[in-house]
Amino acid sequence: MQCFSVISPCSRPPYVSTKISTTKALCKEDDPFQRRVGESSFLKCVATPLVATVITLSSFCGTPVSLPQVTERGATLFNKACIGCHVAGGNIIQPGATLFLEDLQRNGIETEEGIYGITYYGKGRMPGFGENCTPRGQCTFGARLRDEEIKLLAEFVKSRAEKGWPDIESNGD
């Protein structure tokens, strides 16, 4: 892991009053103008590193989506859009075009991008589900899927194909 350091561009230290008085009678406020100049200088020296630190640390504060959540969302989408033809990774319409790894590889679909492309535009008897799928006859007549949904489906199908299509479960989101 790489560490970054932010060094203040200030050439002189900020104004700090060193006057200390032990009695109230001798206690005088510093010149307000001088004090504000000192505060301003201090803010200029601290602002850049402070902002850089906040920006750097903010990237670590996000709530990442965990793998089980992605799998669950993929399973939910699969159950809504794909399971009618691809029960347990099979294919009830065209048995040679299942979602098992060996069939995907035999048909030249070895990556998530390949699965994404077929899901988006369709191929053969499989309709496309993408929002901008064309030609019209090749695309589903049902609801279209957003790009991120198709990406989730492609990730889900690829991961299940690599595992031999174990049972899928979903909370029915």
C-alpha positions as CSV (number, residue, x, y, z in Angstrom):
1,M,0.0,0.0,0.0
2,Q,1.3,3.4,-0.9
3,C,1.3,6.2,1.6
4,F,1.1,9.9,0.7
5,S,2.3,12.9,2.7
6,V,1.1,16.4,2.3
7,I,3.5,19.1,3.4
8,S,2.2,22.6,4.0
9,P,3.4,25.2,1.4
10,C,3.9,27.8,4.2
11,S,7.4,29.3,4.4
12,R,7.0,30.7,7.9
13,P,5.2,29.5,11.0
14,P,1.8,31.0,11.9
15,Y,1.6,33.9,14.2
16,V,1.5,32.8,17.8
17,S,1.4,35.3,20.7
18,T,4.0,34.6,23.4
19,K,2.9,37.4,25.7
20,I,1.8,36.0,29.1
21,S,0.5,38.3,31.8
22,T,0.0,37.3,35.4
23,T,-2.3,40.1,36.4
24,K,-5.5,41.4,35.0
25,A,-4.3,45.0,35.1
26,L,-1.4,44.2,32.7
27,C,-3.4,41.9,30.5
28,K,-3.9,43.6,27.1
29,E,-5.4,42.1,24.0
30,D,-3.0,41.9,21.1
31,D,-3.8,44.1,18.2
32,P,-6.9,42.5,16.7
33,F,-5.6,43.2,13.2
34,Q,-2.4,41.4,13.9
35,R,-4.2,38.5,15.5
36,R,-6.5,38.1,12.4
37,V,-3.4,38.2,10.1
38,G,-1.9,35.4,12.2
39,E,-5.1,33.3,12.1
40,S,-5.4,33.8,8.4
41,S,-1.8,32.7,7.9
42,F,-2.5,29.7,10.1
43,L,-5.6,28.7,8.1
44,K,-3.6,29.0,4.8
45,C,-1.0,26.7,6.2
46,V,-3.4,24.1,7.5
47,A,-6.2,24.3,4.9
48,T,-4.5,22.5,2.0
49,P,-3.2,19.5,4.0
50,L,-6.5,19.3,5.9
51,V,-8.6,19.2,2.7
52,A,-6.2,16.6,1.1
53,T,-6.4,14.4,4.2
54,V,-10.2,14.6,4.2
55,I,-10.4,13.7,0.5
56,T,-7.9,10.9,0.8
57,L,-9.7,9.4,3.9
58,S,-13.2,9.8,2.4
59,S,-12.4,7.1,-0.1
60,F,-12.0,4.6,2.7
61,C,-15.3,5.6,4.4
62,G,-17.7,4.3,1.7
63,T,-19.8,1.3,2.3
64,P,-18.6,-1.3,-0.2
65,V,-21.0,-3.7,-1.7
66,S,-20.0,-7.2,-0.5
67,L,-19.8,-10.2,-2.7
68,P,-22.8,-11.9,-1.1
69,Q,-24.9,-8.8,-1.8
70,V,-23.8,-8.8,-5.4
71,T,-24.6,-12.5,-5.7
72,E,-28.0,-12.0,-4.1
73,R,-28.9,-9.2,-6.4
74,G,-27.7,-11.2,-9.4
75,A,-29.8,-14.2,-8.3
76,T,-32.8,-11.9,-7.9
77,L,-32.4,-10.6,-11.4
78,F,-31.8,-14.1,-12.8
79,N,-35.0,-15.3,-11.2
80,K,-36.9,-12.5,-12.7
81,A,-35.5,-12.3,-16.2
82,C,-33.7,-15.6,-17.1
83,I,-35.0,-18.5,-15.1
84,G,-38.0,-19.1,-17.5
85,C,-35.5,-20.6,-20.0
86,H,-32.4,-21.2,-18.0
87,V,-33.5,-23.2,-15.0
88,A,-30.4,-24.2,-13.0
89,G,-28.2,-23.0,-15.8
90,G,-29.8,-25.2,-18.4
91,N,-31.7,-24.1,-21.5
92,I,-35.1,-25.5,-22.1
93,I,-35.4,-24.0,-25.7
94,Q,-32.0,-24.8,-27.1
95,P,-30.2,-27.6,-25.0
96,G,-26.8,-26.9,-26.6
97,A,-26.7,-23.3,-25.4
98,T,-26.8,-23.8,-21.6
99,L,-25.0,-21.6,-19.1
100,F,-22.6,-24.3,-18.0
101,L,-19.0,-23.5,-18.4
102,E,-18.2,-26.1,-21.1
103,D,-21.2,-24.9,-23.3
104,L,-20.3,-21.3,-22.8
105,Q,-16.7,-22.0,-23.9
106,R,-17.8,-24.2,-26.8
107,N,-20.0,-21.3,-28.0
108,G,-17.1,-18.8,-27.7
109,I,-18.4,-17.0,-24.6
110,E,-15.6,-17.2,-22.1
111,T,-15.8,-13.8,-20.4
112,E,-18.3,-11.6,-18.5
113,E,-18.2,-9.2,-21.4
114,G,-19.3,-12.0,-23.8
115,I,-22.2,-12.9,-21.5
116,Y,-23.1,-9.2,-21.2
117,G,-23.1,-8.8,-25.0
118,I,-25.5,-11.8,-25.6
119,T,-27.7,-10.7,-22.7
120,Y,-27.9,-7.1,-24.0
121,Y,-28.3,-7.8,-27.8
122,G,-29.5,-11.4,-27.9
123,K,-28.3,-14.2,-30.1
124,G,-30.1,-16.9,-32.0
125,R,-33.3,-17.8,-30.2
126,M,-32.3,-15.8,-27.1
127,P,-33.8,-12.3,-27.1
128,G,-31.7,-9.2,-26.0
129,F,-32.7,-7.5,-22.8
130,G,-30.7,-4.2,-23.2
131,E,-32.3,-0.8,-23.2
132,N,-31.0,0.0,-26.7
133,C,-31.2,-3.5,-28.1
134,T,-31.8,-3.6,-31.9
135,P,-33.1,-5.0,-34.3
136,R,-36.6,-5.0,-32.8
137,G,-37.4,-8.6,-33.6
138,Q,-34.2,-9.8,-31.8
139,C,-35.1,-8.1,-28.5
140,T,-37.4,-9.1,-25.7
141,F,-41.0,-7.8,-25.7
142,G,-40.9,-7.7,-21.9
143,A,-39.2,-5.3,-19.6
144,R,-35.7,-4.2,-20.6
145,L,-32.8,-4.2,-18.2
146,R,-30.5,-1.4,-17.3
147,D,-26.8,-1.7,-18.1
148,E,-25.8,-2.2,-14.5
149,E,-28.4,-5.0,-14.1
150,I,-27.0,-6.8,-17.2
151,K,-23.5,-6.4,-15.8
152,L,-24.7,-8.0,-12.5
153,L,-26.3,-10.8,-14.4
154,A,-23.1,-11.4,-16.4
155,E,-21.1,-11.5,-13.2
156,F,-23.6,-13.8,-11.6
157,V,-23.8,-16.2,-14.6
158,K,-20.0,-16.4,-14.9
159,S,-19.5,-17.1,-11.2
160,R,-22.3,-19.8,-11.2
161,A,-20.9,-21.4,-14.4
162,E,-17.5,-21.7,-12.8
163,K,-19.1,-23.4,-9.8
164,G,-21.2,-25.8,-11.8
165,W,-24.5,-24.0,-11.1
166,P,-25.2,-24.8,-7.5
167,D,-28.7,-23.9,-6.2
168,I,-29.5,-20.2,-6.2
169,E,-31.5,-18.5,-3.6
170,S,-32.9,-15.0,-3.5
171,N,-34.9,-12.9,-1.1
172,G,-37.2,-11.8,-3.9
173,D,-36.1,-8.2,-4.0
